[in-house]
Amino acid sequence: MVLRDRPRRRHPPAVEAILNRRPDLLAGEDLPSPPKQHRSAEKRARLKAAGLALFGERGYEGTSIEDVAARAGLAVGTVYQHVRSKRQLLLALMNELLAGMSQLDLRLAPGADARTGLHALMARAFGGESPYLGAYRAWREAVLSDPDLARKEAAIRAWTTMRVAAVLTHLQQQPGARRGVDIRAQSGLLDSFFWNLLAQASHLPARERRRWVDAASHLVYHAMFADPFEQIKGAHDRR
């Protein structure tokens, strides 16, 4: 198991820069100024919680600013003091989702075997509840009819695919790894799989999510590593 208090092996600076270069979904958005008073900040938190809940329950088109205001117990005018539209609310929530993803530790603990470390990484990413799953459900719907959001979605996927590629590149350097794996193609496939899993996670009970994590880590491990028989045969063939 990967323990939080173990020393971590750092990626090279160039790789760290790629992993941390997440898209800023709020760039260029004319957002109202962040609240400075505690009472305003509390209203903003209620607004976001209401948006997450309603986006998860009704999707993007089925949610209105009036619905969000009613769920948050706020006047509609108060909502517009924090976001100028439903679209901006979704962007703010998705931006927070990406910020949380950027904090996910993608490194394996030094000394951990690849199978255990990979499973621990998958469990960190998908094993727990995420309050932002509702935002992602609405996001998948909204990008279908909004070309600008679709461009932002492409930037998100490029970033997350690079992060997957960094993990696979690290795994490929471990003993027993398959050297001929096409990291670029594998990263794209796995990234799509992970996003699809995230989209379904809000509807899965904890036990079912754990089964998905087990299955996904098993598939990734065997895609990247030869089984013991293949390793023995490979060593024999190299003699």
N, C-alpha and C positions, 0 to 999 in steps of 0.2 A: 504494500500500500504506500502511496506517496504521502509523506507526512509534511505538514506545512512548516514545521520548524527545522527541516533539514536544509542544508545549504544547497542552493540551486546553481546549476551550470548555466552561465549566461550565453546567449547567442552572440555571434560576432556583431559589432556595431551596425554594419550594413543591414543585416537581417533584422535586428531590433528596430531599425528605422522603418523597414517595410511593415513589420507586424504592428507597429504603433501608428501607422499612417491611415487611420480610419477616416472614412468620408464624414465631413461635417454637413449634415443634412439641413442645418439652419443657416448656412452661409448664404448671404444675399436676401434672407427673409427679413422683412421689416417687423420684427417682433416688438411688442411693448416692453418697456424696461422691466427687469426683474424686480419683484417686490422687496422693499427694505424693512418694512415693519412686520413684526411677528404675526399680526392678525392677517395681513395680506398674504404672507407666506403660507399660513394655514389654509386660507381659501384656495390658493393655488394648488396645494397638495390635494384638497378635496376635489378640485376640478380634474386633476390628472387621474385620481382614483376612479372617479365617475366615468371619465373617458375610457380608461382601460376596461372597466367592467362592461360598459355598453358596447364598445367595439367588439369585445369578445362574445357578447350575447347576440348582437344584431348585425354585426359587420359594419362596413363603412357607409354604404348607402342607406342602411336602416337606422342610422344614428344621426340625430340633428343636434345643433347647439342648444336648442330648447330642451331636448331630452337630457343632455349633459348637465345643463343648469338645474333642471328639476331633480336629477339624481344627486347632485352635489348640494342641493339646498341653497342655491345661489340665484340671484337675479340674473337675467340674460345680460344686462348691461355690465354686471360684475365680470362675467365670463370674458366679455370683449376687452376688459382692462388687462387681461392676461394673454389672450390669443385673439387674432383678428378673424379667424375662420376655423371651421372643423379641420380643414387641411393642415393648418398650422399646428393644431393640437396633435394631430397624428404625426407630423414631422417631429415635434418636440418629444413625443413618447418613443418614437423609433430611434431618435438620436440618443436617448437615454439607454435604450436596449443595446445599441452599438457600443456605447461607453462601457456598459457592463461587460460585453463580450471582449472588449479590448483589455480588460483587467484579468481575464481568464489566463491562468498560467499554463502555457502550452508545453513546458519542458518536463522531461522525465527526471525524477530524482536520481542523483548519482548513485550508481550501484544497484538500482532497481532493475529487475529483468524486464524485457520489453513487453511481454504479455501483461504482467501486473501493472506496469506503468501506463500502458495504453488503456487498460480497462479503467484505471483510476482517472485518467484524463477524460474519458468518455463519460464517466459518472459525474465528474465535476461539471461538464458541459450540459448534460441532459438529464441527470438523475434527480434533480430537485425541482421544486415548483418555481416558476418564473412569473412575476406579476405582469410581464410585458407580452405574454402570449396573445392576449386580446388585441394588442396593437399590431402584432404581426399578422393576425387573421385579417384585420381591416386593411393593412398595407398591401397584402396580396391581391385584395379586391381592387383597391384604389389604383394600383399601377396599371391595371388593364385599360383604364380610360383616361389616364393623365400622362402625356408624353414626357413631361418634366420629371415626374416621379419614376417613370420607367428608366430614364437616364440615371437617376440616383440609385435605382435598384441595380443597374448594371455596375455602377461604381462599388456598391456594397458587395456584390458577388465577386468582383475582381479582387477586392481586399480579403474577403473570407477565403477565397480559393488560394491566395498567396499564403495565408496562415496555415491552411491544411497542407500545402506543399512544404512549408517549413518543418512541420511535424514529420511528414513522410521522408523528407530528406535526412532528418536526424535519425529516424528509424533505419533507413537504408545503410547507415554507417555502423549499425550494430552487428555483432557476430551472428551469423546464420541468416542475415538478410539476403533477399534476392537482389542481385545487382542489375538485372535487366528490366526492372519495373519502369514503366513509363510514368514518371512522377507527375508530369503535367496533365496527362489524360486521367490518371488515377485521382488527382486532386480535384479536377472538375466533377468527376462522378461522385466522389465522396462529399463534396460541398453541396451538390444537389440533394444527395441523400440526407445530409444533416439538416438542411433547411426544410425538407419535407417532414422529417421527424419532428422538428420544432413546431411546424404548423399543426401536427396532430397531437402534440404533447398535452395541449390543454384539455383534450377529450379523453386522455388515458389515465387510469388510476396509477398510483405509485408502483404497484406490483408489475403492471404491464410496461411501464416506462423502464423498469429495471430489466425486464426481459429484452426490450429493444436495445438497451445498452449492452447487455451480454452478447446478443446476436451481432450487433454492429462491431463491437471490439473483436469478436471472434473472426468476422469476415475481414476486417482490416489487417489483423495479425497474420492470417493465412495468405492474404494477398501480398504481404510484404516479406514473410519469412517462410523458408522451406521447412517441411516437416523433418523430423530426425532422420528418417530413411533417406530423404533426398540429400540431406547434409552429408550423411555417411557416403552415399554414392558419389556426390560431387567431390568429396575429398579423395575418394578412391580414383576417380577419373583424372584428377589433377596430378596423380603420382606418375 
